């Protein structure tokens, strides 16, 4: 069901959110033609690296150049998924070559893959069976820092405290607080 996944609110720095408040929302990708149009208009330098993406609450994939903030791509709202994505053109159309949930602004769980896969399927874009690079985020219970867990090392990069292995204090979904009309 579209939009039925976990929703992630922005958890990054307030000054980043404020700095992109007037930035355009990411380009909606609902079909291969939308992707063709977006890539044709993109700066050639942007096509050589992965793009920033979000899956909006309606289940639509939205793209922006990699140097864009996820919160700008999302129009400041909640998302069902966020990360980086790369495409390659093949004879039968576009295919996703890389896709991750790497977004320190939203810190989506690896289970957000279901929303990403659904958005790509609805858009008619071939995809892998899962994230090509899945990221685990944890908030330190001692200092509050957001951490990206690498190599199963559950140690806070800022204060050295142990991070929770099986819980995601406020880095996981919350009840929707997004009051914007849909």
C-alpha positions as CSV (number, residue, x, y, z in Angstrom):
1,X,0.0,0.0,0.0
2,X,1.4,3.3,-1.1
3,X,2.5,5.6,1.8
4,X,1.9,2.8,4.4
5,X,5.6,2.4,5.4
6,X,7.4,3.9,8.4
7,X,7.7,7.7,8.2
8,X,11.0,9.4,9.1
9,X,11.1,13.0,10.2
10,X,14.2,15.1,9.7
11,X,16.6,14.7,12.6
12,X,19.6,16.7,11.2
13,X,20.8,20.1,12.2
14,X,18.2,22.9,12.4
15,X,20.6,25.3,10.6
16,X,20.8,22.9,7.6
17,X,17.0,22.7,7.4
18,X,16.8,26.5,7.6
19,X,19.4,27.0,4.9
20,X,17.5,25.0,2.3
21,X,14.0,26.2,3.3
22,X,13.5,27.9,-0.1
23,X,15.2,25.1,-2.2
24,X,13.1,23.3,-4.7
25,X,11.7,19.9,-3.8
26,X,13.2,16.9,-5.6
27,X,12.0,16.0,-9.1
28,X,9.2,13.3,-9.0
29,X,10.0,10.1,-10.8
30,X,6.8,8.2,-11.7
31,X,7.9,6.6,-15.0
32,X,11.0,5.9,-17.1
33,X,10.0,9.1,-19.1
34,X,10.3,11.2,-15.9
35,X,13.8,9.7,-15.3
36,X,14.7,10.4,-19.0
37,X,13.6,14.0,-18.6
38,X,15.3,14.5,-15.3
39,X,18.6,13.1,-16.5
40,X,18.5,14.9,-19.8
41,X,18.2,18.2,-17.9
42,X,20.8,17.4,-15.2
43,X,24.2,18.9,-15.3
44,X,26.5,16.3,-17.0
45,X,28.8,16.4,-13.9
46,X,25.8,15.3,-11.8
47,X,25.1,12.3,-14.0
48,X,28.5,10.9,-13.2
49,X,27.7,10.3,-9.5
50,X,24.8,9.0,-7.4
51,X,21.8,11.3,-6.8
52,X,20.2,12.3,-3.6
53,X,16.8,10.7,-3.3
54,X,13.8,10.5,-1.0
55,X,10.5,8.6,-1.2
56,X,7.8,11.0,-0.2
57,X,4.8,10.0,2.0
58,X,2.8,9.3,-1.2
59,X,5.3,6.7,-2.3
60,X,6.9,8.8,-5.1
61,X,10.7,8.7,-5.7
62,X,12.2,12.2,-5.8
63,X,15.7,13.0,-7.1
64,X,18.1,15.9,-6.7
65,X,21.8,16.3,-7.4
66,X,24.1,14.6,-4.9
67,X,25.2,17.8,-3.3
68,X,21.6,18.5,-2.3
69,X,20.3,18.0,1.2
70,X,17.8,15.3,1.7
71,X,15.5,17.7,3.6
72,X,15.4,20.0,0.6
73,X,14.7,17.0,-1.7
74,X,11.8,16.2,0.6
75,X,10.4,19.7,0.7
76,X,11.1,19.7,4.4
77,X,8.6,17.0,5.1
78,X,8.6,13.4,6.3
79,X,9.9,10.5,4.1
80,X,9.4,6.8,3.7
81,X,13.0,6.4,2.6
82,X,16.1,8.5,1.7
83,X,19.6,7.9,0.5
84,X,21.7,7.9,-2.6
85,X,21.0,6.2,-5.9
86,X,22.8,5.8,-9.3
87,X,21.4,4.7,-12.6
88,X,22.7,3.2,-15.9
89,X,21.0,3.2,-19.2
90,X,20.5,-0.2,-20.8
91,X,18.9,-1.4,-24.0
92,X,15.6,-2.1,-22.1
93,X,15.7,1.2,-20.1
94,X,17.1,2.5,-16.9
95,X,18.4,0.2,-14.2
96,X,19.5,1.1,-10.6
97,X,23.2,0.3,-10.2
98,X,23.7,1.6,-6.6
99,X,21.2,2.4,-3.9
100,X,21.7,3.1,-0.2
101,X,19.8,4.4,2.8
102,X,22.6,6.8,3.6
103,X,20.9,10.0,4.8
104,X,22.2,11.5,8.0
105,X,19.3,14.0,7.9
106,X,16.6,11.3,8.1
107,X,18.6,8.2,9.3
108,X,16.2,5.7,7.7
109,X,16.4,2.1,8.8
110,X,17.4,-0.6,6.3
111,X,13.8,-1.7,6.4
112,X,13.0,1.4,4.4
113,X,14.0,-0.7,1.4
114,X,10.4,-1.8,1.0
115,X,9.3,1.8,0.3
116,X,12.3,2.4,-2.1
117,X,11.6,-0.8,-4.0
118,X,7.9,0.0,-4.3
119,X,8.6,3.5,-5.7
120,X,11.0,2.1,-8.2
121,X,8.6,-0.7,-9.2
122,X,5.7,1.8,-9.7
123,X,8.1,4.0,-11.8
124,X,9.0,1.0,-14.0
125,X,12.7,1.2,-13.2
126,X,14.7,-2.0,-12.8
127,X,16.3,-2.4,-9.4
128,X,18.4,-4.7,-7.3
129,X,16.8,-7.0,-4.7
130,X,17.9,-4.7,-1.8
131,X,20.2,-1.9,-0.9
132,X,23.6,-2.2,-2.5
133,X,24.9,-0.5,0.7
134,X,22.7,-0.5,3.8
135,X,23.6,1.8,6.7
136,X,22.7,1.4,10.3
137,X,22.2,4.6,12.4
138,X,22.1,4.8,16.2
139,X,21.8,7.7,18.6
140,X,24.2,7.7,21.5
141,X,22.3,7.5,24.8
142,X,25.2,9.3,26.6
143,X,25.8,12.4,24.4
144,X,22.9,12.3,22.0
145,X,25.1,12.2,18.8
146,X,23.8,10.5,15.7
147,X,26.1,7.7,14.6
148,X,26.6,5.7,11.5
149,X,27.6,2.2,12.6
150,X,30.5,0.8,10.6
151,X,31.8,-2.8,10.7
152,X,29.4,-3.7,13.6
153,X,31.3,-1.3,15.8
154,X,28.6,0.1,18.1
155,X,30.8,2.8,19.7
156,X,29.9,6.5,19.6
157,X,32.3,8.4,17.4
158,X,32.0,11.5,19.6
159,X,32.2,10.3,23.2
160,X,33.2,6.6,22.9
161,X,30.1,5.2,24.7
162,X,28.5,2.0,23.7
163,X,25.6,2.4,21.3
164,X,22.4,0.3,21.5
165,X,22.6,-2.6,19.2
166,X,18.9,-3.5,18.9
167,X,17.1,-0.3,19.6
168,X,17.1,3.0,17.7
169,X,16.2,5.8,20.1
170,X,14.6,8.4,18.0
171,X,16.4,7.5,14.9
172,X,13.5,5.3,13.9
173,X,10.0,6.4,12.8
174,X,7.8,8.5,14.9
175,X,4.1,9.2,14.6
176,X,3.5,11.6,11.8
177,X,3.8,15.2,12.9
178,X,3.7,16.5,9.3
179,X,0.6,18.7,9.2
180,X,1.0,19.8,5.6
181,X,-1.9,19.0,3.2
182,X,-1.3,16.0,1.0
